[in-house]
Amino acid sequence: MQRISTVVHIRPDKIEEYKALHASVWPSVVALLGAANIRNFSIFLREPENLLFGYFEHHGTDLEADLRVMEQHPDMRRWLELTTKCQTPLASAAPGENWSPMREVFHLD
């Protein structure tokens, strides 16, 4: 199992829209996450800095392949279109990167 954490800014004018979307995540999106071997997925909001922190566990053997398959599905593409417009990459994000990966520095089981 691999623990993944990421961070992105959320646009202040889109916080309520983002919360509403996640209050009723589409069943197909939930199913696609499960099929991609993603478990224990959480997103946290930090205000007033307007940061979203995402955490999930990948229980498969090839995260990149699982993400590629998931992101090709029309429902996931539409979901990401809706949620990504609420976000702004960090100033330090790599070109084309939205959610920026974070490095784990401590874990207690």
Chimera marker file (.cmm) of the C-alpha trace (Angstrom):
<marker_set name="trace">
<marker id="1" x="0.000" y="0.000" z="0.000" r="1" g="1" b="0" radius="0.5"/>
<marker id="2" x="1.238" y="3.458" z="-0.936" r="1" g="1" b="0" radius="0.5"/>
<marker id="3" x="0.129" y="6.643" z="0.888" r="1" g="1" b="0" radius="0.5"/>
<marker id="4" x="-0.331" y="9.667" z="-1.375" r="1" g="1" b="0" radius="0.5"/>
<marker id="5" x="-0.837" y="13.279" z="-0.341" r="1" g="1" b="0" radius="0.5"/>
<marker id="6" x="-1.294" y="16.320" z="-2.536" r="1" g="1" b="0" radius="0.5"/>
<marker id="7" x="-2.115" y="20.008" z="-2.171" r="1" g="1" b="0" radius="0.5"/>
<marker id="8" x="-3.711" y="22.683" z="-4.342" r="1" g="1" b="0" radius="0.5"/>
<marker id="9" x="-5.228" y="26.136" z="-3.841" r="1" g="1" b="0" radius="0.5"/>
<marker id="10" x="-8.989" y="26.523" z="-4.018" r="1" g="1" b="0" radius="0.5"/>
<marker id="11" x="-10.459" y="29.692" z="-5.466" r="1" g="1" b="0" radius="0.5"/>
<marker id="12" x="-12.252" y="31.564" z="-2.671" r="1" g="1" b="0" radius="0.5"/>
<marker id="13" x="-15.267" y="32.198" z="-4.902" r="1" g="1" b="0" radius="0.5"/>
<marker id="14" x="-15.556" y="28.461" z="-5.633" r="1" g="1" b="0" radius="0.5"/>
<marker id="15" x="-15.354" y="27.010" z="-2.107" r="1" g="1" b="0" radius="0.5"/>
<marker id="16" x="-19.108" y="26.538" z="-1.693" r="1" g="1" b="0" radius="0.5"/>
<marker id="17" x="-19.431" y="24.989" z="-5.163" r="1" g="1" b="0" radius="0.5"/>
<marker id="18" x="-16.575" y="22.591" z="-4.385" r="1" g="1" b="0" radius="0.5"/>
<marker id="19" x="-18.142" y="21.616" z="-1.064" r="1" g="1" b="0" radius="0.5"/>
<marker id="20" x="-21.514" y="21.030" z="-2.755" r="1" g="1" b="0" radius="0.5"/>
<marker id="21" x="-19.939" y="18.768" z="-5.381" r="1" g="1" b="0" radius="0.5"/>
<marker id="22" x="-18.243" y="16.696" z="-2.703" r="1" g="1" b="0" radius="0.5"/>
<marker id="23" x="-21.346" y="16.541" z="-0.525" r="1" g="1" b="0" radius="0.5"/>
<marker id="24" x="-22.854" y="14.299" z="-3.199" r="1" g="1" b="0" radius="0.5"/>
<marker id="25" x="-20.016" y="12.694" z="-5.159" r="1" g="1" b="0" radius="0.5"/>
<marker id="26" x="-21.350" y="10.813" z="-8.154" r="1" g="1" b="0" radius="0.5"/>
<marker id="27" x="-21.612" y="7.050" z="-7.553" r="1" g="1" b="0" radius="0.5"/>
<marker id="28" x="-19.729" y="6.411" z="-10.797" r="1" g="1" b="0" radius="0.5"/>
<marker id="29" x="-16.787" y="8.497" z="-9.540" r="1" g="1" b="0" radius="0.5"/>
<marker id="30" x="-16.732" y="6.548" z="-6.272" r="1" g="1" b="0" radius="0.5"/>
<marker id="31" x="-16.791" y="3.281" z="-8.249" r="1" g="1" b="0" radius="0.5"/>
<marker id="32" x="-13.962" y="4.456" z="-10.520" r="1" g="1" b="0" radius="0.5"/>
<marker id="33" x="-11.821" y="5.362" z="-7.521" r="1" g="1" b="0" radius="0.5"/>
<marker id="34" x="-12.397" y="1.900" z="-6.086" r="1" g="1" b="0" radius="0.5"/>
<marker id="35" x="-11.587" y="0.237" z="-9.406" r="1" g="1" b="0" radius="0.5"/>
<marker id="36" x="-8.327" y="2.227" z="-9.443" r="1" g="1" b="0" radius="0.5"/>
<marker id="37" x="-7.396" y="0.623" z="-6.103" r="1" g="1" b="0" radius="0.5"/>
<marker id="38" x="-7.826" y="3.908" z="-4.226" r="1" g="1" b="0" radius="0.5"/>
<marker id="39" x="-8.964" y="3.619" z="-0.618" r="1" g="1" b="0" radius="0.5"/>
<marker id="40" x="-9.193" y="5.843" z="2.455" r="1" g="1" b="0" radius="0.5"/>
<marker id="41" x="-9.524" y="8.998" z="0.321" r="1" g="1" b="0" radius="0.5"/>
<marker id="42" x="-9.992" y="12.326" z="2.100" r="1" g="1" b="0" radius="0.5"/>
<marker id="43" x="-9.831" y="15.983" z="1.099" r="1" g="1" b="0" radius="0.5"/>
<marker id="44" x="-9.337" y="18.652" z="3.754" r="1" g="1" b="0" radius="0.5"/>
<marker id="45" x="-9.892" y="22.405" z="3.409" r="1" g="1" b="0" radius="0.5"/>
<marker id="46" x="-7.672" y="24.957" z="5.145" r="1" g="1" b="0" radius="0.5"/>
<marker id="47" x="-9.061" y="28.465" z="5.375" r="1" g="1" b="0" radius="0.5"/>
<marker id="48" x="-8.173" y="31.327" z="5.198" r="1" g="1" b="0" radius="0.5"/>
<marker id="49" x="-5.195" y="30.103" z="3.161" r="1" g="1" b="0" radius="0.5"/>
<marker id="50" x="-7.630" y="28.358" z="0.805" r="1" g="1" b="0" radius="0.5"/>
<marker id="51" x="-5.674" y="25.133" z="0.502" r="1" g="1" b="0" radius="0.5"/>
<marker id="52" x="-7.048" y="21.701" z="-0.278" r="1" g="1" b="0" radius="0.5"/>
<marker id="53" x="-5.060" y="18.782" z="1.094" r="1" g="1" b="0" radius="0.5"/>
<marker id="54" x="-5.808" y="15.386" z="-0.421" r="1" g="1" b="0" radius="0.5"/>
<marker id="55" x="-4.839" y="12.014" z="1.008" r="1" g="1" b="0" radius="0.5"/>
<marker id="56" x="-5.467" y="8.502" z="-0.285" r="1" g="1" b="0" radius="0.5"/>
<marker id="57" x="-4.022" y="5.039" z="-0.156" r="1" g="1" b="0" radius="0.5"/>
<marker id="58" x="-3.275" y="3.093" z="-3.313" r="1" g="1" b="0" radius="0.5"/>
<marker id="59" x="-3.620" y="-0.659" z="-2.852" r="1" g="1" b="0" radius="0.5"/>
<marker id="60" x="-2.588" y="-1.672" z="-6.363" r="1" g="1" b="0" radius="0.5"/>
<marker id="61" x="0.750" y="-2.344" z="-7.994" r="1" g="1" b="0" radius="0.5"/>
<marker id="62" x="0.854" y="0.466" z="-10.611" r="1" g="1" b="0" radius="0.5"/>
<marker id="63" x="-0.550" y="3.813" z="-9.470" r="1" g="1" b="0" radius="0.5"/>
<marker id="64" x="0.179" y="5.624" z="-12.733" r="1" g="1" b="0" radius="0.5"/>
<marker id="65" x="-1.603" y="2.967" z="-14.812" r="1" g="1" b="0" radius="0.5"/>
<marker id="66" x="-4.601" y="2.922" z="-12.473" r="1" g="1" b="0" radius="0.5"/>
<marker id="67" x="-4.879" y="6.730" z="-12.622" r="1" g="1" b="0" radius="0.5"/>
<marker id="68" x="-4.614" y="6.756" z="-16.434" r="1" g="1" b="0" radius="0.5"/>
<marker id="69" x="-7.449" y="4.233" z="-16.815" r="1" g="1" b="0" radius="0.5"/>
<marker id="70" x="-9.633" y="6.067" z="-14.299" r="1" g="1" b="0" radius="0.5"/>
<marker id="71" x="-9.045" y="9.488" z="-15.861" r="1" g="1" b="0" radius="0.5"/>
<marker id="72" x="-10.039" y="8.229" z="-19.324" r="1" g="1" b="0" radius="0.5"/>
<marker id="73" x="-13.584" y="7.424" z="-18.219" r="1" g="1" b="0" radius="0.5"/>
<marker id="74" x="-16.121" y="10.057" z="-19.419" r="1" g="1" b="0" radius="0.5"/>
<marker id="75" x="-17.678" y="10.452" z="-15.961" r="1" g="1" b="0" radius="0.5"/>
<marker id="76" x="-14.299" y="11.078" z="-14.334" r="1" g="1" b="0" radius="0.5"/>
<marker id="77" x="-13.317" y="13.496" z="-17.092" r="1" g="1" b="0" radius="0.5"/>
<marker id="78" x="-16.513" y="15.474" z="-16.467" r="1" g="1" b="0" radius="0.5"/>
<marker id="79" x="-16.024" y="15.340" z="-12.683" r="1" g="1" b="0" radius="0.5"/>
<marker id="80" x="-12.452" y="16.623" z="-13.009" r="1" g="1" b="0" radius="0.5"/>
<marker id="81" x="-13.621" y="19.368" z="-15.341" r="1" g="1" b="0" radius="0.5"/>
<marker id="82" x="-16.082" y="20.575" z="-12.684" r="1" g="1" b="0" radius="0.5"/>
<marker id="83" x="-13.699" y="20.336" z="-9.749" r="1" g="1" b="0" radius="0.5"/>
<marker id="84" x="-10.536" y="21.583" z="-11.459" r="1" g="1" b="0" radius="0.5"/>
<marker id="85" x="-12.191" y="24.881" z="-12.377" r="1" g="1" b="0" radius="0.5"/>
<marker id="86" x="-12.490" y="25.488" z="-8.616" r="1" g="1" b="0" radius="0.5"/>
<marker id="87" x="-8.742" y="25.110" z="-8.087" r="1" g="1" b="0" radius="0.5"/>
<marker id="88" x="-5.555" y="27.039" z="-8.743" r="1" g="1" b="0" radius="0.5"/>
<marker id="89" x="-2.193" y="25.270" z="-8.841" r="1" g="1" b="0" radius="0.5"/>
<marker id="90" x="0.484" y="26.282" z="-6.360" r="1" g="1" b="0" radius="0.5"/>
<marker id="91" x="3.061" y="28.799" z="-7.577" r="1" g="1" b="0" radius="0.5"/>
<marker id="92" x="5.659" y="26.009" z="-7.271" r="1" g="1" b="0" radius="0.5"/>
<marker id="93" x="3.636" y="23.492" z="-9.318" r="1" g="1" b="0" radius="0.5"/>
<marker id="94" x="5.331" y="21.823" z="-12.251" r="1" g="1" b="0" radius="0.5"/>
<marker id="95" x="4.043" y="22.701" z="-15.726" r="1" g="1" b="0" radius="0.5"/>
<marker id="96" x="0.660" y="21.025" z="-16.256" r="1" g="1" b="0" radius="0.5"/>
<marker id="97" x="0.422" y="20.004" z="-12.591" r="1" g="1" b="0" radius="0.5"/>
<marker id="98" x="-2.748" y="20.828" z="-10.669" r="1" g="1" b="0" radius="0.5"/>
<marker id="99" x="-2.566" y="18.896" z="-7.394" r="1" g="1" b="0" radius="0.5"/>
<marker id="100" x="1.061" y="19.048" z="-6.229" r="1" g="1" b="0" radius="0.5"/>
<marker id="101" x="2.511" y="15.954" z="-4.563" r="1" g="1" b="0" radius="0.5"/>
<marker id="102" x="3.775" y="16.154" z="-1.014" r="1" g="1" b="0" radius="0.5"/>
<marker id="103" x="6.618" y="14.116" z="0.468" r="1" g="1" b="0" radius="0.5"/>
<marker id="104" x="5.921" y="12.115" z="3.583" r="1" g="1" b="0" radius="0.5"/>
<marker id="105" x="8.314" y="13.020" z="6.394" r="1" g="1" b="0" radius="0.5"/>
<marker id="106" x="6.700" y="11.064" z="9.232" r="1" g="1" b="0" radius="0.5"/>
<marker id="107" x="4.186" y="8.265" z="9.682" r="1" g="1" b="0" radius="0.5"/>
<marker id="108" x="3.020" y="6.489" z="12.825" r="1" g="1" b="0" radius="0.5"/>
<marker id="109" x="1.084" y="3.281" z="12.339" r="1" g="1" b="0" radius="0.5"/>
<link id1="1" id2="2" r="1" g="1" b="0" radius="0.2"/>
<link id1="2" id2="3" r="1" g="1" b="0" radius="0.2"/>
<link id1="3" id2="4" r="1" g="1" b="0" radius="0.2"/>
<link id1="4" id2="5" r="1" g="1" b="0" radius="0.2"/>
<link id1="5" id2="6" r="1" g="1" b="0" radius="0.2"/>
<link id1="6" id2="7" r="1" g="1" b="0" radius="0.2"/>
<link id1="7" id2="8" r="1" g="1" b="0" radius="0.2"/>
<link id1="8" id2="9" r="1" g="1" b="0" radius="0.2"/>
<link id1="9" id2="10" r="1" g="1" b="0" radius="0.2"/>
<link id1="10" id2="11" r="1" g="1" b="0" radius="0.2"/>
<link id1="11" id2="12" r="1" g="1" b="0" radius="0.2"/>
<link id1="12" id2="13" r="1" g="1" b="0" radius="0.2"/>
<link id1="13" id2="14" r="1" g="1" b="0" radius="0.2"/>
<link id1="14" id2="15" r="1" g="1" b="0" radius="0.2"/>
<link id1="15" id2="16" r="1" g="1" b="0" radius="0.2"/>
<link id1="16" id2="17" r="1" g="1" b="0" radius="0.2"/>
<link id1="17" id2="18" r="1" g="1" b="0" radius="0.2"/>
<link id1="18" id2="19" r="1" g="1" b="0" radius="0.2"/>
<link id1="19" id2="20" r="1" g="1" b="0" radius="0.2"/>
<link id1="20" id2="21" r="1" g="1" b="0" radius="0.2"/>
<link id1="21" id2="22" r="1" g="1" b="0" radius="0.2"/>
<link id1="22" id2="23" r="1" g="1" b="0" radius="0.2"/>
<link id1="23" id2="24" r="1" g="1" b="0" radius="0.2"/>
<link id1="24" id2="25" r="1" g="1" b="0" radius="0.2"/>
<link id1="25" id2="26" r="1" g="1" b="0" radius="0.2"/>
<link id1="26" id2="27" r="1" g="1" b="0" radius="0.2"/>
<link id1="27" id2="28" r="1" g="1" b="0" radius="0.2"/>
<link id1="28" id2="29" r="1" g="1" b="0" radius="0.2"/>
<link id1="29" id2="30" r="1" g="1" b="0" radius="0.2"/>
<link id1="30" id2="31" r="1" g="1" b="0" radius="0.2"/>
<link id1="31" id2="32" r="1" g="1" b="0" radius="0.2"/>
<link id1="32" id2="33" r="1" g="1" b="0" radius="0.2"/>
<link id1="33" id2="34" r="1" g="1" b="0" radius="0.2"/>
<link id1="34" id2="35" r="1" g="1" b="0" radius="0.2"/>
<link id1="35" id2="36" r="1" g="1" b="0" radius="0.2"/>
<link id1="36" id2="37" r="1" g="1" b="0" radius="0.2"/>
<link id1="37" id2="38" r="1" g="1" b="0" radius="0.2"/>
<link id1="38" id2="39" r="1" g="1" b="0" radius="0.2"/>
<link id1="39" id2="40" r="1" g="1" b="0" radius="0.2"/>
<link id1="40" id2="41" r="1" g="1" b="0" radius="0.2"/>
<link id1="41" id2="42" r="1" g="1" b="0" radius="0.2"/>
<link id1="42" id2="43" r="1" g="1" b="0" radius="0.2"/>
<link id1="43" id2="44" r="1" g="1" b="0" radius="0.2"/>
<link id1="44" id2="45" r="1" g="1" b="0" radius="0.2"/>
<link id1="45" id2="46" r="1" g="1" b="0" radius="0.2"/>
<link id1="46" id2="47" r="1" g="1" b="0" radius="0.2"/>
<link id1="47" id2="48" r="1" g="1" b="0" radius="0.2"/>
<link id1="48" id2="49" r="1" g="1" b="0" radius="0.2"/>
<link id1="49" id2="50" r="1" g="1" b="0" radius="0.2"/>
<link id1="50" id2="51" r="1" g="1" b="0" radius="0.2"/>
<link id1="51" id2="52" r="1" g="1" b="0" radius="0.2"/>
<link id1="52" id2="53" r="1" g="1" b="0" radius="0.2"/>
<link id1="53" id2="54" r="1" g="1" b="0" radius="0.2"/>
<link id1="54" id2="55" r="1" g="1" b="0" radius="0.2"/>
<link id1="55" id2="56" r="1" g="1" b="0" radius="0.2"/>
<link id1="56" id2="57" r="1" g="1" b="0" radius="0.2"/>
<link id1="57" id2="58" r="1" g="1" b="0" radius="0.2"/>
<link id1="58" id2="59" r="1" g="1" b="0" radius="0.2"/>
<link id1="59" id2="60" r="1" g="1" b="0" radius="0.2"/>
<link id1="60" id2="61" r="1" g="1" b="0" radius="0.2"/>
<link id1="61" id2="62" r="1" g="1" b="0" radius="0.2"/>
<link id1="62" id2="63" r="1" g="1" b="0" radius="0.2"/>
<link id1="63" id2="64" r="1" g="1" b="0" radius="0.2"/>
<link id1="64" id2="65" r="1" g="1" b="0" radius="0.2"/>
<link id1="65" id2="66" r="1" g="1" b="0" radius="0.2"/>
<link id1="66" id2="67" r="1" g="1" b="0" radius="0.2"/>
<link id1="67" id2="68" r="1" g="1" b="0" radius="0.2"/>
<link id1="68" id2="69" r="1" g="1" b="0" radius="0.2"/>
<link id1="69" id2="70" r="1" g="1" b="0" radius="0.2"/>
<link id1="70" id2="71" r="1" g="1" b="0" radius="0.2"/>
<link id1="71" id2="72" r="1" g="1" b="0" radius="0.2"/>
<link id1="72" id2="73" r="1" g="1" b="0" radius="0.2"/>
<link id1="73" id2="74" r="1" g="1" b="0" radius="0.2"/>
<link id1="74" id2="75" r="1" g="1" b="0" radius="0.2"/>
<link id1="75" id2="76" r="1" g="1" b="0" radius="0.2"/>
<link id1="76" id2="77" r="1" g="1" b="0" radius="0.2"/>
<link id1="77" id2="78" r="1" g="1" b="0" radius="0.2"/>
<link id1="78" id2="79" r="1" g="1" b="0" radius="0.2"/>
<link id1="79" id2="80" r="1" g="1" b="0" radius="0.2"/>
<link id1="80" id2="81" r="1" g="1" b="0" radius="0.2"/>
<link id1="81" id2="82" r="1" g="1" b="0" radius="0.2"/>
<link id1="82" id2="83" r="1" g="1" b="0" radius="0.2"/>
<link id1="83" id2="84" r="1" g="1" b="0" radius="0.2"/>
<link id1="84" id2="85" r="1" g="1" b="0" radius="0.2"/>
<link id1="85" id2="86" r="1" g="1" b="0" radius="0.2"/>
<link id1="86" id2="87" r="1" g="1" b="0" radius="0.2"/>
<link id1="87" id2="88" r="1" g="1" b="0" radius="0.2"/>
<link id1="88" id2="89" r="1" g="1" b="0" radius="0.2"/>
<link id1="89" id2="90" r="1" g="1" b="0" radius="0.2"/>
<link id1="90" id2="91" r="1" g="1" b="0" radius="0.2"/>
<link id1="91" id2="92" r="1" g="1" b="0" radius="0.2"/>
<link id1="92" id2="93" r="1" g="1" b="0" radius="0.2"/>
<link id1="93" id2="94" r="1" g="1" b="0" radius="0.2"/>
<link id1="94" id2="95" r="1" g="1" b="0" radius="0.2"/>
<link id1="95" id2="96" r="1" g="1" b="0" radius="0.2"/>
<link id1="96" id2="97" r="1" g="1" b="0" radius="0.2"/>
<link id1="97" id2="98" r="1" g="1" b="0" radius="0.2"/>
<link id1="98" id2="99" r="1" g="1" b="0" radius="0.2"/>
<link id1="99" id2="100" r="1" g="1" b="0" radius="0.2"/>
<link id1="100" id2="101" r="1" g="1" b="0" radius="0.2"/>
<link id1="101" id2="102" r="1" g="1" b="0" radius="0.2"/>
<link id1="102" id2="103" r="1" g="1" b="0" radius="0.2"/>
<link id1="103" id2="104" r="1" g="1" b="0" radius="0.2"/>
<link id1="104" id2="105" r="1" g="1" b="0" radius="0.2"/>
<link id1="105" id2="106" r="1" g="1" b="0" radius="0.2"/>
<link id1="106" id2="107" r="1" g="1" b="0" radius="0.2"/>
<link id1="107" id2="108" r="1" g="1" b="0" radius="0.2"/>
<link id1="108" id2="109" r="1" g="1" b="0" radius="0.2"/>
</marker_set>
